Amino acid sequence: MMGRKGGGMMINKWLDDLAESARNLKKTRVMVACAMLLAIEVVLNATVSVYLFSYLRLSFGFLTVAAAAYLFGPSPAMLIAALSDIIVFLIRPAGPFFPGFTLNAALGGLVYGLALYRVKDVSWTRILTMQAVIAVLLHIALNTLWLSMTLGKGFIALLPVRALKNAIQYAIDVPLLYFLLRFLRRQFRKG
């Protein structure tokens, strides 16, 4: 069990990671790479998404956000996720714009960034835990709340379908993310 000192050290590390990754956004190579990742994110979310219903979508854009988080940290990942959400809405709106979804996208980038930035080795446990946090807190809880507000449907009525969708997506996301991060580690962090 982590004591006060251990928890405080973790929060300090996260704050340092946020600040460092924000400073790194000023570097040309980081800006260019993030712009390319944003473009890939937009293309994946606008074209490779599968809508099961108007409010139920399977997508793979999260991979670029996770890659940005792993390579550049939480700040670029949050920025890419939020900008992609807005751009995809402008290109291919699927219902009314609601800032809660953009907030969720940014929070997803934050979770990826805090879990992946400056990590030497990516384990199954880390990925399973990180994806579970994103699936339960962001996708099932908050996204269902936002959908309930925008669609005028009851939260509890939407919850079972959203939970099933996210269970399916979780089973797909975890292995995809694991192999992507292993690939990135080999390509960019050989030493």
Backbone as CSV, one residue per row, in Angstrom:
resi,resn,N_x,N_y,N_z,CA_x,CA_y,CA_z,C_x,C_y,C_z
1,MET,0.841,-1.181,0.000,0.000,0.000,0.000,0.888,1.247,0.000
2,MET,0.504,2.233,-0.770,1.301,3.426,-0.915,0.983,4.416,0.200
3,GLY,1.999,4.896,0.877,1.797,5.863,1.939,1.624,7.263,1.398
4,ARG,1.503,8.202,2.307,1.337,9.600,1.902,2.487,10.078,1.034
5,LYS,3.697,9.729,1.468,4.862,10.183,0.741,4.872,9.606,-0.678
6,GLY,4.555,8.313,-0.835,4.528,7.674,-2.147,3.483,8.288,-3.060
7,GLY,2.288,8.552,-2.527,1.228,9.182,-3.313,1.593,10.593,-3.728
8,GLY,2.221,11.330,-2.830,2.662,12.693,-3.145,3.742,12.695,-4.206
9,MET,4.623,11.701,-4.140,5.676,11.589,-5.153,5.069,11.286,-6.520
10,MET,4.024,10.458,-6.553,3.369,10.120,-7.818,2.693,11.355,-8.417
11,ILE,2.022,12.122,-7.588,1.361,13.343,-8.066,2.402,14.333,-8.568
12,ASN,3.516,14.467,-7.855,4.586,15.357,-8.307,5.145,14.904,-9.649
13,LYS,5.295,13.585,-9.832,5.774,13.061,-11.115,4.788,13.407,-12.219
14,TRP,3.500,13.227,-11.954,2.486,13.538,-12.959,2.502,15.027,-13.317
15,LEU,2.617,15.883,-12.307,2.672,17.324,-12.568,3.926,17.687,-13.361
16,ASP,5.045,17.059,-13.028,6.282,17.276,-13.785,6.118,16.825,-15.237
17,ASP,5.488,15.668,-15.429,5.265,15.168,-16.787,4.379,16.116,-17.591
18,LEU,3.324,16.622,-16.959,2.448,17.583,-17.633,3.222,18.827,-18.047
19,ALA,3.986,19.368,-17.117,4.738,20.603,-17.388,5.812,20.365,-18.446
20,GLU,6.559,19.280,-18.319,7.620,19.003,-19.289,7.047,18.780,-20.682
21,SER,5.977,18.008,-20.776,5.399,17.730,-22.095,4.791,18.992,-22.709
22,ALA,4.288,19.899,-21.882,3.777,21.173,-22.400,4.928,22.024,-22.936
23,ARG,6.044,22.055,-22.210,7.226,22.796,-22.693,7.755,22.212,-23.996
24,ASN,7.716,20.893,-24.106,8.224,20.233,-25.317,7.393,20.546,-26.552
25,LEU,6.153,20.985,-26.355,5.316,21.363,-27.500,5.892,22.542,-28.276
26,LYS,6.809,23.272,-27.677,7.445,24.402,-28.360,8.513,23.949,-29.347
27,LYS,8.949,22.704,-29.237,9.983,22.182,-30.126,9.366,21.847,-31.484
28,THR,10.062,22.252,-32.541,9.548,22.055,-33.896,9.276,20.589,-34.202
29,ARG,10.200,19.707,-33.859,10.012,18.292,-34.178,8.796,17.714,-33.456
30,VAL,8.548,18.167,-32.231,7.386,17.685,-31.477,6.103,18.233,-32.105
31,MET,6.118,19.513,-32.482,4.929,20.103,-33.122,4.591,19.389,-34.426
32,VAL,5.611,19.127,-35.244,5.385,18.464,-36.529,4.857,17.046,-36.317
33,ALA,5.481,16.299,-35.413,5.032,14.934,-35.134,3.600,14.936,-34.595
34,CYS,3.299,15.872,-33.714,1.935,15.949,-33.153,0.921,16.336,-34.223
35,ALA,1.305,17.211,-35.140,0.406,17.573,-36.245,0.118,16.353,-37.115
36,MET,1.153,15.548,-37.361,0.946,14.323,-38.148,0.054,13.337,-37.401
37,LEU,0.283,13.185,-36.107,-0.570,12.300,-35.315,-2.010,12.804,-35.266
38,LEU,-2.177,14.126,-35.197,-3.526,14.701,-35.220,-4.216,14.369,-36.542
39,ALA,-3.494,14.501,-37.649,-4.072,14.186,-38.958,-4.485,12.713,-39.023
40,ILE,-3.633,11.829,-38.526,-3.960,10.395,-38.514,-5.175,10.142,-37.623
41,GLU,-5.212,10.792,-36.475,-6.341,10.660,-35.544,-7.650,11.078,-36.206
42,VAL,-7.631,12.192,-36.905,-8.835,12.690,-37.573,-9.284,11.699,-38.642
43,VAL,-8.344,11.218,-39.452,-8.691,10.264,-40.505,-9.267,8.985,-39.902
44,LEU,-8.616,8.462,-38.861,-9.128,7.233,-38.236,-10.519,7.443,-37.651
45,ASN,-10.716,8.549,-36.953,-12.024,8.786,-36.323,-13.113,9.127,-37.333
46,ALA,-12.745,9.756,-38.439,-13.755,10.155,-39.418,-14.088,9.041,-40.405
47,THR,-13.155,8.107,-40.622,-13.399,7.109,-41.664,-13.426,5.670,-41.168
48,VAL,-12.674,5.353,-40.135,-12.572,3.964,-39.702,-13.535,3.648,-38.560
49,SER,-14.250,4.619,-38.080,-15.234,4.385,-37.019,-16.420,3.612,-37.570
50,VAL,-16.940,2.725,-36.738,-18.108,1.943,-37.110,-19.238,2.333,-36.160
51,TYR,-20.315,2.872,-36.708,-21.469,3.242,-35.892,-22.443,2.077,-35.853
52,LEU,-22.676,1.559,-34.650,-23.658,0.503,-34.481,-25.050,1.107,-34.362
53,PHE,-25.139,2.241,-33.704,-26.343,3.058,-33.610,-25.860,4.497,-33.665
54,SER,-26.756,5.455,-33.680,-26.325,6.854,-33.760,-25.488,7.266,-32.558
55,TYR,-25.623,6.593,-31.437,-24.875,6.950,-30.238,-23.906,5.849,-29.796
56,LEU,-23.684,4.854,-30.644,-22.841,3.728,-30.283,-21.819,3.488,-31.389
57,ARG,-20.541,3.835,-31.107,-19.505,3.831,-32.127,-18.277,3.059,-31.659
58,LEU,-17.749,2.224,-32.544,-16.464,1.571,-32.322,-15.433,2.344,-33.138
59,SER,-14.325,2.721,-32.510,-13.323,3.496,-33.233,-11.917,3.096,-32.813
60,PHE,-10.947,3.550,-33.595,-9.561,3.173,-33.357,-8.629,4.378,-33.278
61,GLY,-9.182,5.566,-33.252,-8.386,6.778,-33.155,-7.604,6.887,-31.860
62,PHE,-8.052,6.173,-30.843,-7.355,6.212,-29.556,-5.892,5.796,-29.692
63,LEU,-5.584,5.002,-30.715,-4.213,4.530,-30.898,-3.237,5.685,-31.126
64,THR,-3.670,6.695,-31.878,-2.774,7.838,-32.119,-2.612,8.678,-30.867
65,VAL,-3.657,8.785,-30.076,-3.558,9.532,-28.813,-2.606,8.804,-27.870
66,ALA,-2.726,7.485,-27.805,-1.826,6.700,-26.960,-0.380,6.814,-27.453
67,ALA,-0.192,6.809,-28.771,1.160,6.967,-29.330,1.732,8.330,-28.959
68,ALA,0.923,9.371,-29.080,1.372,10.718,-28.705,1.708,10.774,-27.221
69,ALA,0.906,10.131,-26.408,1.145,10.120,-24.967,2.449,9.411,-24.640
70,TYR,2.673,8.286,-25.276,3.881,7.504,-25.036,5.128,8.269,-25.486
71,LEU,5.054,8.882,-26.661,6.224,9.552,-27.230,6.456,10.950,-26.678
72,PHE,5.366,11.710,-26.434,5.514,13.131,-26.122,4.893,13.574,-24.805
73,GLY,4.074,12.741,-24.168,3.535,13.071,-22.862,2.073,13.450,-22.852
74,PRO,1.571,13.762,-21.652,0.136,14.012,-21.488,-0.370,15.284,-22.166
75,SER,0.394,16.351,-22.155,-0.099,17.609,-22.746,-0.354,17.488,-24.241
76,PRO,0.601,16.974,-25.045,0.306,16.790,-26.465,-0.830,15.793,-26.712
77,ALA,-0.901,14.741,-25.915,-1.966,13.750,-26.097,-3.335,14.386,-25.838
78,MET,-3.426,15.203,-24.804,-4.689,15.887,-24.505,-5.073,16.832,-25.643
79,LEU,-4.093,17.574,-26.135,-4.332,18.537,-27.211,-4.790,17.828,-28.485
80,ILE,-4.098,16.771,-28.853,-4.461,16.009,-30.055,-5.868,15.434,-29.922
81,ALA,-6.173,14.854,-28.778,-7.493,14.242,-28.572,-8.610,15.280,-28.647
82,ALA,-8.420,16.418,-27.997,-9.454,17.460,-27.994,-9.634,18.074,-29.384
83,LEU,-8.524,18.404,-30.040,-8.619,18.986,-31.384,-9.243,18.014,-32.369
84,SER,-8.879,16.750,-32.268,-9.456,15.744,-33.149,-10.967,15.643,-32.951
85,ASP,-11.401,15.671,-31.711,-12.841,15.601,-31.429,-13.587,16.743,-32.116
86,ILE,-13.029,17.926,-32.024,-13.668,19.105,-32.633,-13.625,19.026,-34.156
87,ILE,-12.467,18.673,-34.713,-12.330,18.610,-36.169,-13.227,17.531,-36.761
88,VAL,-13.262,16.358,-36.144,-14.129,15.286,-36.650,-15.588,15.704,-36.573
89,PHE,-15.967,16.414,-35.522,-17.345,16.893,-35.448,-17.642,17.844,-36.604
90,LEU,-16.701,18.726,-36.929,-16.915,19.674,-38.028,-16.988,18.973,-39.384
91,ILE,-16.194,17.919,-39.558,-16.167,17.179,-40.822,-17.377,16.257,-40.953
92,ARG,-17.669,15.554,-39.886,-18.700,14.504,-39.918,-19.503,14.518,-38.622
93,PRO,-20.390,15.496,-38.472,-21.157,15.559,-37.225,-22.096,14.362,-37.073
94,ALA,-22.125,13.846,-35.852,-23.031,12.738,-35.537,-23.862,13.182,-34.341
95,GLY,-24.758,14.111,-34.561,-25.540,14.666,-33.474,-25.045,16.061,-33.132
96,PRO,-25.604,16.636,-32.092,-25.225,18.002,-31.716,-23.837,18.031,-31.068
97,PHE,-23.157,19.174,-31.208,-21.867,19.329,-30.533,-22.119,19.497,-29.042
98,PHE,-21.339,18.790,-28.247,-21.448,18.896,-26.799,-20.039,18.895,-26.230
99,PRO,-19.638,19.932,-25.503,-18.262,20.031,-25.019,-17.850,18.919,-24.048
100,GLY,-18.797,18.227,-23.471,-18.464,17.117,-22.584,-17.687,16.019,-23.296
101,PHE,-18.023,15.784,-24.565,-17.303,14.768,-25.332,-15.859,15.197,-25.600
102,THR,-15.669,16.478,-25.845,-14.313,17.005,-26.045,-13.525,16.910,-24.742
103,LEU,-14.169,17.203,-23.625,-13.532,17.053,-22.317,-13.111,15.595,-22.101
104,ASN,-14.004,14.656,-22.431,-13.665,13.233,-22.288,-12.470,12.852,-23.148
105,ALA,-12.426,13.362,-24.370,-11.296,13.066,-25.252,-9.997,13.557,-24.611
106,ALA,-10.014,14.786,-24.106,-8.820,15.342,-23.458,-8.447,14.539,-22.214
107,LEU,-9.432,14.139,-21.433,-9.148,13.329,-20.243,-8.553,11.974,-20.617
108,GLY,-8.998,11.406,-21.724,-8.406,10.161,-22.213,-6.933,10.368,-22.537
109,GLY,-6.608,11.476,-23.204,-5.213,11.798,-23.485,-4.409,11.973,-22.211
110,LEU,-5.031,12.566,-21.207,-4.364,12.746,-19.915,-4.059,11.391,-19.268
111,VAL,-5.039,10.493,-19.264,-4.825,9.171,-18.663,-3.714,8.431,-19.404
112,TYR,-3.767,8.436,-20.728,-2.704,7.789,-21.500,-1.352,8.416,-21.176
113,GLY,-1.307,9.740,-21.128,-0.048,10.423,-20.865,0.521,10.126,-19.497
114,LEU,-0.330,10.138,-18.485,0.144,9.859,-17.127,0.594,8.409,-16.977
115,ALA,-0.035,7.505,-17.720,0.304,6.092,-17.601,1.481,5.665,-18.488
116,LEU,1.723,6.385,-19.587,2.689,5.896,-20.568,3.949,6.734,-20.740
117,TYR,3.885,8.009,-20.408,5.022,8.886,-20.688,6.228,8.508,-19.835
118,ARG,7.355,8.391,-20.458,8.636,8.056,-19.823,8.622,6.687,-19.138
119,VAL,7.795,5.778,-19.636,7.756,4.408,-19.109,8.748,3.579,-19.918
120,LYS,9.613,2.866,-19.217,10.658,2.101,-19.907,10.097,0.854,-20.581
121,ASP,9.208,0.158,-19.925,8.639,-1.048,-20.503,7.126,-1.031,-20.296
122,VAL,6.408,-1.409,-21.318,4.951,-1.405,-21.261,4.472,-2.821,-20.966
123,SER,3.797,-2.985,-19.843,3.335,-4.312,-19.431,1.841,-4.478,-19.722
124,TRP,1.433,-5.738,-19.784,0.009,-6.034,-19.953,-0.792,-5.442,-18.795
125,THR,-0.245,-5.534,-17.586,-0.954,-5.019,-16.412,-1.215,-3.525,-16.543
126,ARG,-0.216,-2.774,-16.975,-0.372,-1.328,-17.144,-1.455,-1.025,-18.177
127,ILE,-1.428,-1.737,-19.288,-2.402,-1.484,-20.360,-3.802,-1.903,-19.936
128,LEU,-3.921,-3.065,-19.310,-5.236,-3.515,-18.835,-5.840,-2.515,-17.853
129,THR,-5.018,-2.034,-16.919,-5.494,-1.079,-15.911,-5.858,0.258,-16.543
130,MET,-4.974,0.774,-17.386,-5.196,2.071,-18.027,-6.465,2.041,-18.883
131,GLN,-6.627,0.995,-19.682,-7.816,0.888,-20.524,-9.074,0.689,-19.692
132,ALA,-8.967,-0.004,-18.560,-10.131,-0.177,-17.683,-10.556,1.161,-17.098
133,VAL,-9.607,1.972,-16.674,-9.929,3.306,-16.143,-10.632,4.131,-17.213
134,ILE,-10.091,4.117,-18.420,-10.700,4.891,-19.512,-12.086,4.349,-19.842
135,ALA,-12.212,3.020,-19.947,-13.501,2.428,-20.306,-14.571,2.718,-19.258
136,VAL,-14.245,2.489,-17.989,-15.258,2.623,-16.934,-15.557,4.087,-16.619
137,LEU,-14.534,4.860,-16.307,-14.771,6.240,-15.869,-15.160,7.185,-17.003
138,LEU,-14.456,7.077,-18.132,-14.714,8.028,-19.214,-15.803,7.560,-20.166
139,HIS,-15.655,6.347,-20.689,-16.595,5.898,-21.715,-17.938,5.449,-21.149
140,ILE,-17.916,4.640,-20.107,-19.196,4.143,-19.581,-19.867,5.203,-18.709
141,ALA,-19.147,5.790,-17.773,-19.779,6.747,-16.852,-20.017,8.106,-17.513
142,LEU,-18.945,8.811,-17.860,-19.117,10.186,-18.360,-19.767,10.252,-19.739
143,ASN,-19.310,9.428,-20.695,-19.929,9.491,-22.027,-21.409,9.134,-21.972
144,THR,-21.766,8.186,-21.131,-23.189,7.846,-20.997,-23.962,9.017,-20.406
145,LEU,-23.359,9.707,-19.457,-23.997,10.914,-18.900,-24.197,11.965,-19.983
146,TRP,-23.145,12.206,-20.785,-23.263,13.214,-21.849,-24.320,12.797,-22.872
147,LEU,-24.353,11.515,-23.232,-25.367,11.030,-24.177,-26.769,11.171,-23.601
148,SER,-26.900,10.873,-22.336,-28.191,11.016,-21.685,-28.670,12.468,-21.750
149,MET,-27.749,13.389,-21.547,-28.102,14.817,-21.592,-28.435,15.276,-23.012
150,THR,-27.640,14.830,-23.999,-27.862,15.305,-25.370,-29.020,14.597,-26.067
151,LEU,-29.253,13.331,-25.735,-30.318,12.579,-26.387,-31.650,12.662,-25.648
152,GLY,-31.600,13.128,-24.397,-32.817,13.196,-23.606,-33.295,11.821,-23.165
153,LYS,-32.377,10.861,-23.108,-32.732,9.509,-22.663,-32.165,9.297,-21.271
154,GLY,-32.744,8.389,-20.529,-32.298,8.128,-19.174,-30.917,7.480,-19.134
155,PHE,-30.129,7.908,-18.186,-28.772,7.382,-17.994,-28.812,5.872,-17.814
156,ILE,-29.703,5.411,-16.939,-29.810,3.977,-16.637,-30.273,3.198,-17.870
157,ALA,-31.111,3.809,-18.706,-31.580,3.134,-19.919,-30.433,2.930,-20.915
158,LEU,-29.518,3.871,-20.986,-28.387,3.780,-21.916,-27.253,2.895,-21.386
159,LEU,-27.169,2.762,-20.085,-26.020,2.123,-19.440,-25.743,0.680,-19.899
160,PRO,-26.719,-0.217,-19.977,-26.399,-1.597,-20.365,-25.788,-1.704,-21.765
161,VAL,-26.333,-0.976,-22.720,-25.812,-1.021,-24.087,-24.418,-0.412,-24.130
162,ARG,-24.208,0.674,-23.407,-22.888,1.319,-23.363,-21.864,0.401,-22.690
163,ALA,-22.268,-0.289,-21.646,-21.357,-1.211,-20.963,-20.981,-2.368,-21.887
164,LEU,-21.948,-2.921,-22.614,-21.673,-4.008,-23.551,-20.737,-3.540,-24.663
165,LYS,-21.020,-2.391,-25.230,-20.172,-1.825,-26.289,-18.745,-1.658,-25.790
166,ASN,-18.587,-1.131,-24.596,-17.253,-0.887,-24.064,-16.542,-2.169,-23.671
167,ALA,-17.268,-3.196,-23.292,-16.645,-4.498,-23.019,-16.075,-5.075,-24.313
168,ILE,-16.832,-4.948,-25.403,-16.353,-5.411,-26.711,-15.148,-4.586,-27.146
169,GLN,-15.270,-3.260,-27.034,-14.178,-2.364,-27.435,-12.927,-2.618,-26.590
170,TYR,-13.096,-2.881,-25.302,-11.971,-3.151,-24.401,-11.185,-4.376,-24.878
171,ALA,-11.912,-5.430,-25.240,-11.264,-6.663,-25.701,-10.491,-6.445,-26.995
172,ILE,-10.904,-5.482,-27.792,-10.207,-5.140,-29.039,-9.048,-4.181,-28.755
173,ASP,-9.303,-3.185,-27.912,-8.323,-2.119,-27.656,-7.062,-2.602,-26.969
174,VAL,-7.195,-3.463,-25.982,-6.036,-3.870,-25.170,-4.938,-4.516,-26.012
175,PRO,-5.232,-5.550,-26.805,-4.135,-6.128,-27.602,-3.594,-5.165,-28.662
176,LEU,-4.477,-4.394,-29.314,-4.006,-3.417,-30.300,-3.032,-2.432,-29.665
177,LEU,-3.399,-1.939,-28.514,-2.568,-0.963,-27.809,-1.247,-1.583,-27.370
178,TYR,-1.291,-2.792,-26.869,-0.071,-3.463,-26.426,0.928,-3.586,-27.580
179,PHE,0.460,-4.082,-28.727,1.370,-4.284,-29.854,1.841,-2.962,-30.451
180,LEU,0.988,-1.956,-30.472,1.421,-0.628,-30.933,2.528,-0.079,-30.040
181,LEU,2.348,-0.162,-28.735,3.339,0.389,-27.809,4.641,-0.404,-27.839
182,ARG,4.571,-1.705,-28.017,5.793,-2.496,-28.169,6.545,-2.084,-29.441
183,PHE,5.787,-1.844,-30.504,6.384,-1.380,-31.767,7.061,-0.024,-31.571
184,LEU,6.368,0.908,-30.935,6.939,2.235,-30.693,8.185,2.153,-29.835
185,ARG,8.166,1.276,-28.860,9.339,1.117,-27.991,10.548,0.662,-28.803
186,ARG,10.325,-0.313,-29.686,11.431,-0.797,-30.525,11.925,0.286,-31.474
187,GLN,11.021,1.091,-32.018,11.392,2.086,-33.014,12.044,3.329,-32.418
188,PHE,11.564,3.775,-31.250,11.971,5.082,-30.737,12.752,5.050,-29.429
189,ARG,12.745,3.953,-28.757,13.417,3.905,-27.451,14.318,2.685,-27.353
190,LYS,15.175,2.546,-28.324,16.034,1.358,-28.359,17.022,1.326,-27.216
191,GLY,17.482,2.475,-26.772,18.468,2.530,-25.692,17.772,2.610,-24.394
